[in-house]
Amino acid sequence: NRMNLEFDGQNQLQQLVSTGGVEVTRKLGDAPDETTASRELTAKFDKAGEWTTIDQTGDLHFHDAQRAGQGDRAHVDRASNTVTLDGSVIFADAMTRTTAQSASFAQGANTLRADGHVLTTDLHPTAASISKLAQEPAHISAEHLVADTARGHAVYSGKGRLWQGQSVIEGDTIELDGPTHILVARGKVRGVFPQAAWSPKPGEAPGLSSSKAARPPSNKAQGQPAHPATQLGRVRGGLLTYWETESRARIEQDARVDSEQGSIQANQIDLYFSESGAANGTKQLSRSVASGNVTVRQEDRRGTSDRAEYTASEGKFVLSEGKPTLYSSTGDTTTGRQLTFYFADDRIVVDSADGSKTVTLHQVEK
């Protein structure tokens, strides 16, 4: 609606100030137009008459071929070919919506940066670009985001947290690579995942073992369901890698997995996920395979080996490799080439050079 132009002594344009419904359109080579609209604008020029910076404020809206956004202020720098948005920034592309305190787009380098309470949300859960742990919107938050928009690669740093349905992953940094569908979390990694429900076979139902009569009363001894319909597995370590196409994750660096049945600690633990069969398409933790300095704990028992496998639906731990040993609180030990421990009735199947035998552990209450 209004423009004021300032010139120097040689009639060279120095500054342009505009107010009221200002719109700027930039054309960079063969790229599609880039448009910003605002209430006010200040543009500065160099001695050759070329613009150097543009500042816009008030009801700011921005869009180009890839994304649209809004904020309180925008600064465009010609030398660096960068657009910076500040103040309650919102921007979205075809797949995600992100909010932050500030964001910048380096057009030539295809680099996007966002800082301050960054939050990204999937707009289309069924074709999620963040993760597919459930058919619900995925969210990821952090203090900072650096993304290569051409490669589809993003790094969230500073208290990174991803959640989708009941699944949660936390770490100092969370890295997403779109083309390979790989997620990497680093530094003080924590995770929570729905776990496959235990489905005992006939004859393995709780309360059938005579040894239970000598133990303190429990839900199992009373023949009641020992676990809720939805159980949660909790993981932690220094590094977590999740391969979306394989539905597999690996936790390393002082790795640990805890569930209601027990815990596993090892140098690394592979986590295998399966479809829950529910309408929401949730992936659930169905199997854990640990290797290297393995320690398994279940109630008052501790097992050691070089390899261990936990199968949630079957309710069992399998210790193998090295010298598998199971210790009880009474000081008893059980060893063998492979130990299979069923937590439903405390049975241990011992596989040794002499063949296979079954041992039932129990404690006599003092």
C-alpha positions, 0 to 999 in steps of 0.5 A: 500500500505504501513504499518509501525509497531512499537514495544516496548523493549519486541517486543510487537506491539504498533502502526500500521500506514498504507497509500494508500487504507486502508481497515478495516473489523470488525466482532462483534460476529454473527453480519454482517461485518463492513467495513471502507476504507480510505487513511490513518490509525493509530491503537494503541495497549495495552500491551496485544497486543489487538488494542485499537483505530483506526483512519482513514482519507482521502476519508473515507467510512463506511458501515455495515448491516444497513447503509453506510456513509462517512466523513473526519475522523473516530475514532473507540474505542474498549472499548466503541465499538463506531465509530465516523465520523467527517467532512461533514458526510453523512450516509444513511439507507434504508429509510433516508439520514442524513448529519451532522458535526459529527456522532457516532454509539454505536454498542452494544447499537444501539445508533446513535448520530449526531451533527451540522447542522443535516438534515434528508431526506426521500428517499422514500416519498410513504413509508415515515418514518418521516411523511406522511403529503404529498406524497413528501420528508419529511425533518427534521433539528436540531442541534442534533440527538439521535436515538435508531436504534433498536426501531426506535425512534429518538429525534431531539433537538435544533431548530427542524424543520420538513417540507413536502410539505406546512406543517411545524412543529417547536419546541425546540425538535421533537421526532419521534417514528417509531413503533407507528407513533407518532410525538411529538414537545416540546417547542415554537411549531409552525406549518403551515398546508394547510387548507380545502377550504371553500365550501359554500352551495347554498344560503350561497355564499358571498354577499347574506346577506342584512346586508353586504350593510351597511358594508365597501366594501370587496371581499365578498360584491363584490361577489368575492372569499374571500379566495385563493384556498390554505389557511393555518392554523397556530398553536402554543403552548408548546406541539404538538402531532401528531398521524399519524394513526389517522390523528389527532394532539393536541396542548397544553399549551397556544394553538392557531390556526389562519386561515384567518377566525379567531382564537381559543385560549384554553387550548388544541385544537385537529386538524383533517386532511383529504386527499385533494383529490389532486394528491400529497395526501396532508393532510389538516386541516379540523376541530379544536376542542378546550376545556378549557377556549376557546376564538374565534375571527372572524373579530371584534367579540369575543366568549367565551365558554368551547368548540368550534369547527371550520369546515373549509369547512362549514365556521362556528364556534360552541360554546358550554358548559359553557356559550357560549357568542358572543361579538360584537365591538358595545357592543352587546352580544349573549348567548345561550346553543350553538351558531353556527356562519357562517362567510359567512353572519354573521348569528348566530344560537342560541340554547337555552332552548326556542328553536332555532333562527337565528340572523344576526349581522351587523354594521352600518358605522358611 
